[in-house]
């Protein structure tokens, strides 16, 4: 018997979806610490703990996996810290960097919610009319997640 090519569900069945959809997802409350911003070498290094991480119970055992979305939020905070420091602005909550494009590779999972190390490097910074068009590379946990962010920093 041939399998149907088109399948329609009124609602995504639990059997074929991730548990975080039905059980909730991380609140992404982060504690970012040991932050070193080196404007000379254009490098930011830091560590992050998730305060109330989402833990899945696959196979009956609790497991944590850092999501790509949470990783981007972490990296974006470090990019914003770099851009604010570079522009001499330390106003809390001021978003200076607007991401235009990003990419990430995840060759291995990050399975601990504490002490997640990051290194962010500003690779390009072209100033045009008060705007900085920038490219950053990043690495989490020694290469477990790597990627690039491109965007614009505004004065």
C-alpha positions as CSV (number, residue, x, y, z in Angstrom):
1,X,0.0,0.0,0.0
2,X,1.4,3.4,-1.0
3,X,1.9,6.1,1.6
4,X,-0.1,9.3,1.1
5,X,2.0,12.3,-0.1
6,X,-0.1,14.8,1.7
7,X,-0.9,14.7,5.4
8,X,-3.0,17.3,7.2
9,X,-3.3,17.7,11.0
10,X,-5.7,20.2,12.6
11,X,-3.1,20.3,15.4
12,X,0.4,18.9,15.6
13,X,0.1,15.5,17.3
14,X,2.2,15.0,20.5
15,X,3.6,11.8,19.0
16,X,5.5,13.7,16.3
17,X,6.4,16.9,18.1
18,X,9.0,18.0,20.7
19,X,8.0,17.8,24.3
20,X,8.9,21.5,24.9
21,X,5.9,22.5,22.8
22,X,3.4,20.8,25.2
23,X,5.4,21.1,28.4
24,X,6.8,24.6,28.1
25,X,10.2,26.1,27.1
26,X,13.0,27.8,28.9
27,X,12.4,31.3,30.3
28,X,15.9,32.3,29.1
29,X,16.8,34.0,32.3
30,X,20.6,34.4,32.0
31,X,23.3,35.3,34.4
32,X,26.2,36.5,32.2
33,X,29.5,36.9,34.2
34,X,33.3,37.0,33.9
35,X,32.8,39.4,30.9
36,X,36.1,40.6,29.4
37,X,35.7,43.2,26.6
38,X,39.0,43.9,24.8
39,X,38.4,46.8,22.4
40,X,42.0,46.6,21.1
41,X,41.8,42.9,20.0
42,X,38.0,43.3,19.3
43,X,37.3,40.2,21.5
44,X,34.6,39.6,24.1
45,X,34.8,36.6,26.4
46,X,32.2,35.6,29.0
47,X,30.4,32.8,30.8
48,X,26.7,32.3,31.2
49,X,24.4,30.3,33.5
50,X,20.7,29.8,32.8
51,X,18.8,30.5,36.0
52,X,15.8,28.3,35.4
53,X,16.6,26.0,32.4
54,X,14.1,23.8,30.7
55,X,14.9,20.2,31.3
56,X,13.4,17.5,29.1
57,X,12.7,14.0,30.4
58,X,13.4,11.9,27.3
59,X,13.7,8.2,28.3
60,X,12.8,9.1,31.9
61,X,16.1,10.9,32.6
62,X,16.4,14.7,32.9
63,X,18.4,16.2,30.0
64,X,19.3,19.8,29.2
65,X,20.2,20.9,25.7
66,X,21.0,24.6,24.9
67,X,18.7,25.7,22.1
68,X,20.0,27.7,19.1
69,X,17.6,30.5,20.0
70,X,19.0,30.8,23.5
71,X,22.5,30.7,22.1
72,X,21.7,33.6,19.8
73,X,20.3,35.6,22.6
74,X,23.4,35.1,24.6
75,X,25.7,36.0,21.8
76,X,23.6,39.1,20.9
77,X,24.0,40.4,24.5
78,X,27.7,40.1,24.2
79,X,27.7,41.8,20.8
80,X,25.6,44.6,22.3
81,X,28.0,45.0,25.2
82,X,30.9,45.2,22.7
83,X,29.2,47.8,20.5
84,X,28.1,49.9,23.5
85,X,31.6,49.8,24.9
86,X,33.1,50.7,21.5
87,X,30.8,53.6,21.1
88,X,31.3,54.9,24.7
89,X,27.8,54.3,25.7
90,X,27.0,52.2,28.8
91,X,23.3,52.9,29.2
92,X,21.6,49.8,30.5
93,X,19.1,48.3,28.1
94,X,20.2,50.3,25.1
95,X,20.2,48.1,22.0
96,X,22.9,49.3,19.7
97,X,23.3,46.4,17.3
98,X,20.7,45.3,14.8
99,X,21.4,41.9,13.4
100,X,20.7,41.6,9.7
101,X,21.9,38.0,9.0
102,X,23.3,35.2,11.1
103,X,24.4,31.6,10.7
104,X,25.3,28.9,13.2
105,X,26.8,25.4,13.2
106,X,26.2,23.1,16.1
107,X,28.6,20.2,15.7
108,X,27.9,18.9,19.2
109,X,25.3,19.7,21.9
110,X,25.8,21.9,24.9
111,X,24.3,19.8,27.7
112,X,25.0,21.8,30.8
113,X,23.2,25.1,31.8
114,X,26.1,26.5,33.8
115,X,29.4,28.0,32.8
116,X,28.7,28.2,29.1
117,X,31.8,29.9,27.7
118,X,31.6,32.3,24.8
119,X,34.1,34.1,22.7
120,X,32.9,36.8,20.2
121,X,35.2,38.5,17.8
122,X,34.5,41.6,15.7
123,X,35.9,40.6,12.3
124,X,34.7,43.7,10.3
125,X,33.7,47.2,11.1
126,X,33.0,49.6,8.3
127,X,31.7,53.1,9.3
128,X,29.4,54.9,7.0
129,X,27.4,58.0,8.0
130,X,27.5,57.3,11.8
131,X,26.5,53.6,11.2
132,X,28.9,50.7,11.8
133,X,28.3,47.8,9.5
134,X,29.8,44.9,11.4
135,X,30.5,41.2,11.3
136,X,31.2,39.1,14.4
137,X,32.2,35.4,14.7
138,X,31.4,33.5,17.8
139,X,32.2,30.2,19.5
140,X,30.4,28.6,22.5
141,X,32.0,25.9,24.7
142,X,35.1,25.4,22.7
143,X,33.4,25.1,19.3
144,X,30.3,23.2,20.2
145,X,28.3,26.1,18.6
146,X,30.0,28.4,16.1
147,X,28.7,31.1,13.8
148,X,28.6,34.6,12.5
149,X,26.4,37.7,13.0
150,X,26.2,40.5,10.5
151,X,24.5,43.8,11.2
152,X,24.5,47.5,11.9
153,X,25.6,49.3,15.0
154,X,24.0,52.8,15.3
155,X,25.2,55.8,17.2
